[in-house]
Structures are given as C-alpha cells and as structure tokens.
Amino acid sequence: MHYRLILFLIILFSCTNKKSDNQQWPVSGGSHANIRYAGISQINTTNVHLLTPAWEFHTGDADTVNHSQIQCNPLVIDGMLYGTTPEMKLFAIDAATGKQQWIFNPFDSVDVGNVSFFIMNNCRGISYWTDGANDKRILYTAGSYLHCINANDGTIMKSFGDNGKVDLHAGLGRDVSLLFITATSPGTVYKDLIILGSRVDEGPAAAPGHIRAFNVKTGKQEWIFHTIPEPGEPGHETWDNPNAYQKIGGANNWSGMSLDEARGIVYVPTGSASFDFYGGRRTGNNLYADCLLALEAATGKYIWHFQNIHHDVWDRDLPTAPALVTVMHDGKKTDAVAQPTKTGFVYLLDRVSGKPLFPVEEKAVPFDTELKGEKLSQTQPVPTLPKPFARQVFTEADINNLLPDSSREEIRKRWMGYRKDHMFAPPSKQGTIVFPGFDGGAEWGGPAFDPESGLLYVNANEMPWVLTMVDKPLAPKKENYLEAGNRIYQQQCLACHGSDKKGTGNYPSLDSVKIKYTPSTLLTLINSGRRMMPSFRHLSDEVKNAVAAVLLDDKTSAKKLFPPQPVDTFLQLPYGITGYNKFLSKEGYPAISPPWGTLNAIDLNTGDIAWKIPLGEYPEFSKKGIITGTENYGGPVVTAGGIVFIAATRDSKIRAFDKKNGKLLWEYMLPAPGFATPAVYSLNGKQYLVIACGGGKLGTKSGDSYIAFSLPE
Ligand code: HEC
C-alpha cells in the first residue's frame, strides 16, 4: 500500500513536471523579442526526417475563387492553440489533437447595416493577455475593429471598448472616419496595455499611422505617438510644408513591433508616408516614416529613432518587427536590435542608445527627377556591415540565364529602356527598376535568431519590379458617366489593376467582374476592400457608381451627365503609377537569373553571411537539377534541436534545414502553400511544429488548414 502510494506520487510528480516543461508559443514571433526561437530539441537534426502529421485542423472557410489566405502565426498557451481563419474568424483548438474548442466570428459583432463596410484584412498574428488567474483575453484586429475575446470560451469581452471592440478610426486626432484603416499585425501586450500599429491606404487619401496603446481591460486609448509630428513636436521640421501633417497619412507600423519587457521599451518599425511613389506634397526627410522608433512602452514617450530611408518614394517600408538580440561586439556582450529591410540591409543598433554597432554611412544617391514638385534626398544611410543578404542592382550580366536567347534579348531591350543605375534610382516616366522589389528583400515573415550562435536567419525575395510614373488625368468641366468612370479608374484603381484591367504584380485581373458582381455587390466591395485591396469608402457615391458602371459595362448610365465633384487640390496629385509590375520574361519567369528566393544566415557578431541557399523550387527546373528559389512570404523558426524550419515558398513545401550550414534535412508537401510563419511548441512531453496552410498568394490555390507535425510514437 505504502509502496503504491509512493509510486503514485512519483507518477503524479512526473506528470505535473512534464506539464510545467511545456514549451509555449505565447506571443506572435515566439516571444516579445521576436526571435522565433524554440529552446527545445526533441526534434533535432538526427530525427527530423521522421516528422509526420500529428493532426490537421480545417477551418472550412477557404475561398478558392478569390484566393483567400491564412498568414497567421498561431499562439500556443496552456495546451490550447489560437489562430485565425481565411474569413478572419478566431478559433481555439486543443494543441495536442487539433480538436476545436470554440470559434468566434467577427461578422457577428457588427451591425447588419454596416456589414457592407466590413474589411476583410489579412491577419498575421494575434495577442494574448492574462491577469495570471482566470481572466484570459485574445485581442486581434478584424476589419477596422480591435476585438477583445475571452480566451476561455470565445465569447466577447463586453466591458472592452464598445461591446467588445474598439473602432480604429477614432482617436487619431483628425477625422478619418471614411478612410481605410485596419491592422494586419498583432498588437504588443505590455502590462495592461496593448500597443498597436495599423495598415492604412498607400494612396494620397490615407489615415496617419500614429502608434497607440489601448487598455486591455477597458479598451480606452491610453497614449498616442504621432508618427507624423504636429507643430511643436520634434521631427515636424523634417516636413517642408508645416501643414502637411493635416493631410498626409501613412508612416504607419503595419509590420508589428518588439518589446524589451525588462527595459520597458517598445521597438516600432514604420513605413513610407503617403502617397508612396510621389512625394511632391511631402518634401523633406519625413520623420518618422521609414524609421525604427524606440518608445517608452508605458507612456509612448520618444526615446530614439533611426531612419533607414529619407523621403521614401519606393514603398520601402520596414517590413518586419525587428529581432531583439544579444551579440558579441568589440569583445563585449551587447544588447542590440536587428532590423531587416526590403532593401537587403540589416541595421544592427544598440538597443539602449539606438547607435549603429557597425558604422552606417550617408552615401550619395541619384536625386535627379523629372517629376514636378518632387525633391529627393541626396543621401541614404548605408550600413557597412552586415553584408547585404540580397542582390541590390540588376545588371546586364544578371539577365535570366535559364531562358532561350530570344527571351533574353527581349528582356535586354526592355532593361536598356529603364532607369536602373542604382538601388535608389528615382521613380521615372520611362520606368525605374526597383530592386530589391516592393516585397523585399525581407518581408513580413520576419527573421529568426539563434542565441547560441548569433546567426540571424532571413528569407528574401530577389524579384525586380518596374515602377513607371504617369500623369494623372484631371476632371474636365463636363463628362458623362462612362468618361468619368474611366478617369476615376485611372486615378484610383489602375495602380493595382493595370491600364488593361488585367492586374499587375500580385493584384488580380478584373476580367470576370461582370460575371461575378451585381452593381450592389460591387459597391459593397469598393466600400469595404478585401485583404490587400484597400477600402474606397471615402469616395462619393457618384464616383463609386461611375467606376462600377465602367467595370460592369452598364450601357444605360453611359450617357448620364456626371456631376462636378469637389476636389481636394492638395491630395489631387499630378502623378500616379502604371501598376505594381514585376519584371518578368514573356514565359512568366523573373527577368533576372536565379536565385529568386533565398534563405540567409547572417552572423551578427561579425557581419558576415555565414551561408545562403536558394529557397523553393520550380519543378521544371529542379527536374534538371537547378534549384532556383521562389518568391516567398512567411518566416523561419530556429530551434535548440539545430534546425531552421520554414515554409513560405510557392511550391507548397515546408522544409527543415541544418541551422549550421543550410543543409536540407526534411521536406513535406503541404496541402496548400504555407505563406505564414510556423510555431514550435511542446505538450505533455511531445514536440510539435505547426503551420497555417492558407495558400492564395502568387496565384496558388487557397487552403483552409493548420497542420501540426511530430515524431512518430
Ligand atoms: C492597392 C491595390 C488596389 C487598388 C488601388 C484597387 N484594388 Fe481592387 N483589388 C486589389 C486586390 C489585392 C484584390 C483581391 C482582393 C482579395 O484578396 O480578394 C482586388 C480585387 C478587386 C475586385 C474583385 C475581383 C474579383 O474577381 O472578385 C474588384 C471588382 C476590384 N478590386 C475593383 C477595384 C476598383 C473599382 C478599384 C478602384 C476604385 C480598385 N479595385 C482599386 C487591389 C487593389
């Protein structure tokens, strides 16, 4: 009897002990430091090839026609896994079995009359807060609302904001009620605050990207930091027009932030000011656009900033939350912040002072521009180290060497006609090669950092894009509905959907609009936006009706006279762009030689690239033994088991690499591409790797599942 009791106690103890050994993934990015590191090694270099699916959870709401996506890095807390679905529902499942516990549908919480204005945004992560007892909350942004949900049962936390949600339009200090605002990245929880950035329009009419903190219990806005400073605030002098702050938007943090909890400092990367490609209304260096900001987490008080692009006209937003790292520098352990960029640089700054650890030089760049009213910066800050992780100019020798001579010649002719002298070549009407492109270099998947070795893992795209500026049509005194619709299309829609409506870059063709939409469903979409399409609610009904009439080829309203519209001359810009065009061969391959996507290990102690491999395959080339890499979205995770896990490629694979040398150790064909960052956790003695398989980007099929892998019993 006695003996049995002792045995029972031993078993009980080892069980509870196991439970406390559970490795959680409690914050998007693994931790507030955003280093995507899991300090567990049950799955390691010797056994990773044995990984098999442990469970698959189907959300059941993929939209394959409209290329829905899941970009969410899920959370794993107390045995539960929390994530979002293609339709922005929030769910909780058992992290060991994938069995659903509850699901919350944000559509339920908006007024029926307003449903047409619900914005279907992308969601790259969610946030968790607890009082340490039974009050557990998930906060996430769906549409333009920050929602607060009870993590225990998926019910709405009614005491938060307005019946469980806060409208992000409010509290920005100017009326943006009709402008587009959402958040694709999760807020950062610090004590009882959630600190939140935003995604806003990239066009002329954009909300400002001020950073805000809300009380997690009440939803009250506790502080705001003006990323576009007002008169009297430092940085205001970097805008030549002292009133620009009233109308210019952007300078927003769409890519998430990192938190040094002990120091109480939040690190906030920002994007370009609006409009992205013509800065004639915002000449000057434009603080705090394209900056890494260090703010006091409790108050939003400014500590330091580092601007990586002055007066950005290339959409070179800082694309990811930085990694908070500790490196060996000049023989000393140094707390630093590593900020990867779309341009292929990593800026390594001292975490407390913001001073670069490796010198950053202001280098002369071309600044001659034909665009009236534009004034470009004559220098840009270039780090001497770490070495760039992507090619930064597209030379003649780089023309795609896998193509037949006739295609190469055709590319060479187009290449000759473009501006391409520099990675900061000014936007031009002849077309300027933007390389690294609009989607990096680095993108929103973010880096992983291995504290054992000091290696930073960054996946990158190497896709050249062509930026072509065009004159924008002005409204004539008299026009009919179809003429007006065509003009408005050129002003508002062409930048993404192209002059022929066939789509550009990752933006879709409008060919099937006539079949898919009625006047009312089309208006709903124009008002709400969907995923990467912003909302156009701020346009007048006549304007929206006119553009809808054009897209639907509505002959009856063709002759109707279009009434003159009030114009805001400050926001009516003389130039637009012809689209987000990738520089592709006629066969549809990148105009540049591979690699088109890479995974890089950067030694932050020395600044050297430790290794670099192409990431992803095109079967037609890999058959011949050529691994080209593919465009990729979503980031890596590194583990104490010696592995870097990453999906992200358009070929639908998830892969495991040896973190020391980049050797491929395992790969698995997912049901749809995993354009997301995995999470790694352990539960009851078992280690898991989980990834959202939402597909949908790069023309791939959409998926509706999260898959977890583990070692066989
Ligand atoms: C910033 C880029 C951007 C701009 C500007 C833009 N769109 Fe879109 N549009 C998109 C994206 C991205 C999608 C795909 C949305 C999704 O994921 O479902 C889309 C989808 C659409 C669709 C649905 C197509 C289909 O087959 O279902 C219509 C219609 C549309 N856009 C019309 C417009 C109109 C009209 C305008 C101008 C008033 C406009 N768009 C401006 C990016 C843009």
Residues whose N, C-alpha, C, O or C-beta is under 5 A from the ligand:
A	BS01	HEC	N66 H67 Q492 C493 C496 Y507 P508 S509 V513 R530 R531 M532 M533 P534 F536 V547
